[in-house]
């Protein structure tokens, strides 16, 4: 494959899905790619589920040699619960996958020596034809730097200084339950279904995802649920303070929920959710949560410094497009670099395409939040806490 002659080295800030999509694709182009990730070790596979979208499925097949059909759980229908437990069902085929399954496929594809965990990038210095990544007392000069450090990006301002994240005024409680831990009658309610409940300024949804090691065999999968609940700034601070009194700001990992917050969550579930959904919350040992954020940019490029994934546009989970957007960013960059006559031409074309799609998905997510009645308590992130 041919690439522009003035790009041979790439440094990627952030080793989650967005960074890994780019690392795998650009390594395929023959570029010398290295990823720097601030956390240490592989995350465990208790994370949330994801609706499998076309760009992610194509990426797994083309770059990782993974058949998405073999590592995802199909659904054949959507079902909508009423408050009294009545159900309306409509045919709609989709595939569900877990964050951990995608992450494993990407990490297993990228050569291990190209991924550096426990090494935060403390500063970035872009220049017209290069960039320097600073890691403590060391510095790495690269031809192209890609910022993929997520929704609370530390480096977004180098490209789009006006684009700080905002808190959308609500949170997503989440839970993951082994299918074997569910009563058979309860599991049967959700088999082959993508289930929803839209209540008063709230939404609950759930579906099965792969279990350990990506297994999709019935009985060995996991139930994944998400529950959107409004929370003002003081409430967010309360619910993201863990059982040890430590505040996490914008999220709370599994296993740390404070006893009173868990009790309040169960009380809310019993008073507001239809019975099958309430039972899912009751069967969840370690619920976790994340604040819903918004961020949009008008630029994704500053010379040889690019923003990608959630470091550029933070889109609401209702769109089911966060992983899809990151994969499409990487696929578009792969083709732009392969086809353009110069690096600058490739990066200009990439930015134009990705800005348009990012803005469209961003607007869609905000609109969905409004229609669900979840908006109205938005605030700057600086007023509600720090990233967890």
N, C-alpha and C positions, 0 to 999 in steps of 0.2 A: 504494500500500500504506500502511496505517496503522501507526504505531509509537507506543509510549508517549510522551506529550508531554514527559517529563522526561529523555529521552535523545536527543541530537542529535549529539554528538561521541564518537568512540571512538578510543582509542590502543591499539595492539597491540605487545607486546614480543616480538620474534622473528619473522623473516620466512621460516621454513621452511614445510613443508606445513601444520602446525597453524595458524600465524598467517595464512597465505594463505587457507586455507579460510574462516576467520572474516572476513577482510578482504573477500573477494569476496562472501560472502553478505550481510554487513551493508551493504556499498556498494549492493547490489541493493535493500535496504530504504530507500535514500535517505539513509542516515546519512553524516556527514562522518568518514571513517575514514582513519587514517594508521598505517603500519607502520614500526617502527624495528628494524633488523637490525644486529647488531654487526659481521658480516663484510662484506667489500667485493666487489661484482661478483656476477654469476651463477655458481653452481658449475658445473663441467663435467659432462657427462653420462656419466661413467664409473661412476656409482653403482650400487647394488645393485638387484635386481629386487624386485617386490612382487606378491603374489597379489591380483588385482583383486577387491575385495569390493563388494557391492551399493551401499552408501552412497557409495563413491567413484565408481562408474559413474554413479549417479543425479546426483551433484553435477556431474560433468563435463558431463553432458548438459544439465541444467537451468540451470546458472549459467554454463558456459563455452561452450556450444554445440558440444561435442566428443562425437562418437559413440565411446564406449569400444570398440566392436567394431572400429573402424578403427585404433585405436592400441594394441591389445593382441594378444598371441599366444595362440591357443587351444590347449589340450591336451585330448585325448580320453580318456587313460588315466593311471593311476598305475602305476609299475613299482617293484618292491622287489627290490633286489639282495641276494644272500647273499655271504658272504665269498669263496666260490669262483667267483663270477660268475654263478651261476644267477639266473634272473629269474622273479618271479611278477607277473602283470599283471592289473589289474582296471579296468573302465570307470569313468571319472569325469571329467566335463567341468568345466574351469575356464578362466579367462583370466589371463594373466600380463602385467604392465605394468612399466615401469621408473619408479624414483623421478623421474628427470629428465623423463620424459614428463608426469607429473602436475604437476611443478613448472612446466614451461614453459606448460602450459595455464592454470594459475592466474596466473602472472606476466603472461601475454599478455592476460588478462581484466582484471586490476586496472590502473587508470590509473597510468601511470609516476610521476606526481607524488605519488602516495599512498604510495610505497615509498621509504624512506630508508635506504640501506645505509651501512655504515661509521659508524653512529651508535649506540653501545651506551647502553642505559638504565642509569644508574648507581644510581638509587634510585627507589622508588615510595612515594607517600604517599596512602593511601586515606582517604576521609572518608565519612560516611553517604550523601551524595548526589553525590559526585564523586571524582576521583582526580587526582593530579599526577604526571607523569612527568618525572624529572630527567635531563637529558643534559648532563653537564659543568656549565657555568655557566648553561645555559638550562633553563627549565621549561615544561611544557605541561599545562594544566588540561583535563581531559576529563570527560564525564559517565560514561564506562565505560572501565575499563582491563582488558585481557585479557592474561594472562601465558601466552605460548606459546614460552618459550625452552628447551624440550627437557628431556631426562632429567636433565641436570645444572643444572637451573633455579637461577638466583641469587636468585629472588624467591618461590619456593614457600613459604618460611617465613613470609611475611607473611599467608598464609591458613592454612597447615597446618604450624606450627612443629615438630610431632612427626614429620614425614614425610620424613626424609632418605633419599636413595637408598642401597641396599645392593648390594654386588657379589655376584652369584649363584654365583661360584666357577668359571665357565667363560667361554670366549670364542667368538665366531663369526669364524673365518677366512672371507674372501670372495674371490671372483674373478669377473672378467667377461672373456670372450674373444669376439672377433669370430668369427662363424660361419665366415667365409671362411678363418680361420686354423686351423680344425680339419680334420684328415683326414676325408674324406667318410665313411669307414666308421665313424669315431667319432661324427660328427654324426648319422649315421643311427640310432645307438643311442638317441638322446634325442629324436628328432623326434616331436612330438605327445605327448610323455610328461612327466609330473612324476615325477622319479626319486628314490628314497630308498635309503639304506643305514643300518640301525641296528646298530651294533656294540657292543662292550663299553665302556659309558660314553661313547659318542660317537654322533653322527648326521651324515650327509652328505646333502644334497639338492641338486637342480639342475633347471633348466628354461630354455627360451629366452625372451628378452624382446626388445622392440623395439631396433633399432639406431639409428644416427645419424638425427636428425630424425624419430624415431618410426616409421621404416620397419619393416614387419612382413613384407616379402617374404622368402621362404626364400632362404638364402644371404647375406642382408644383415642378419640379426638378430645378437643376442649371446647367448652362453651365460652364465648366471648360476649360480654355485654357492655354497653355504654349508656350512661344516663346523664343528660344535660340538665343542669340545675342552676338557676340564677343565684349569684352571690355577690354582695357589695364588697368593697375593699376590706372593712373590718372582718366580715365573715370569711373572706378568702384567707386572711392572716390566721384566723382561728382554725380553720379546717386543714391548713397546710403546716400547722405546728404539730410535731410528732409526739408520740407517747413519752418521749424523754424531754419534752419542752423545747425542742430545737425547731426553729422556723425554717421552712424550705422555700418560702416565697411563692413560686408559681407552679409547684407540683409537689406530689407526695408519692414516694416509691412504695411498692408492695411491702407489707410487713411492718409499717411504721404508723399506721393510723391510730390516733389517740382513742382510748376507750369511750370517752363521751361523744366524740365525733362519730364513731361507729354506731353507738346507741342511737344517736340522732338520725343517722342514715337509715337504720332499720325502722325507726318510728315513722320517718317520712315515707319509706317504702310501703309500710302497712296501711298508711292512711291515704295514699295517692295512687298506687299502682294496681293494675289487675292482678289477680292471684298468681298466675303462672310466673309473671315477671317479678312479683314480690318474693316468690320462693327462690328465684335465682339469686337475689340479693342476700337472702337469708343463708343460702348454701355457700356463699363466698367467704373464704377464710381471710383473705388478705386483699380487700379492695384498695384501690389506689386512685389517684386523680391528677388532673392537669388543668391549669387555667387555660381558657380559650383566648388566644391572642390574634391580633390583626397587625399586619405590616405590609406595606406596598412600596415599591420603589419606582422611580422614573428613569433610573439608570441601572445597568447590571455590569457595567465595565468602566474601569479607570485604567487606560492603557493596557498593561498586561496583568491586571488584577480583575478577576471575575467574581460575581456573586452567583450562587446557585442554590437550588432547593429552598429550604425555609430561611436561609440567610438572605434571600431576596424577598420573595413573597411568602408571607405566612398566611395560609388559607385555612378557613374553618373546616373541621373534620366532616361536616355535613356533605362536603363536595366529594369525599372519598378520593381526593386527588393529590394529596401531599407526596406520596411515593411515586405516583404517576408523573407528576410534574418534575420531580427530581430525575427520574429515568429519562423523560423526554428532553430535559436540559442536556443530559449526557449524550443521548443519541444524536441530537441536533448538532452538538459540538463535534462529535465524531465525524459526521458527514461534512460539516462545514470545513474542518481542517483537512479532510481528505480531498475535497473538491476545489477549494479556493487556490488562487495563484499566490497569495501572500497571507501571512498570519493576520495582519490588520484587516484585510478584506474578509477573512473567515470570521474574525471576532465581531466585526460590525454586523455581518449578516446574522450571526448567532444571536447577538443582543436584540436586534430588531424583531426576530421571530419570537424569542422567548419573552420579551417584554409584553408583546401583544397577548400571548396566551396567559401569562401570569396575571395580567390585569383583568382578563375575562374571568378566570377562575376565582380571583379575589372578590370581584363584584358578585359572582354567583353565591359565594359563601356568605357574604354579608346579607344578601337578600334572603337567603334561606333562614338565617338567624332571626331576621326581622319577622318573617312570616310565621315562625314558631313562637313569637312573642318573647324571645330570649334577650332582646336588646333593651337598652334603656339605662344601663349602669356602667357604661364604658368609662375608662379612666386611663391616663398614662401609666405605663408600667412602673415608672419611677415612684408613683404614689401608692402602689399596692405591694411592693416587695421586690426582692431580687430573684433571679432565676435559681431554681433548685439544682 
